[in-house]
């Protein structure tokens, strides 16, 4: 998560940055994001299910990490408080 935050800060300072496509093992990418969100999931009483294997992608790592981190953070943020949350990737 630290790497992602630093990349976002760097990008905001630089403005636009060039996309750098690379092979991304999405199982690992999503696992890393899930690890950073574990406390928030626990606090919300939610579970995150990752249906593996996920397909690998060729894309910009920072962009993909930002997209999935935002999606998962929003999923946690907008869970219905009256029932246990279950988020599936």
Secondary structure as UniProt FT lines:
FT   HELIX           2..14
FT   STRAND          21..24
FT   HELIX           26..36
FT   HELIX           38..44
FT   STRAND          46..49
FT   STRAND          57..60
FT   HELIX           61..77
FT   TURN            81..82
FT   STRAND          85..88
//
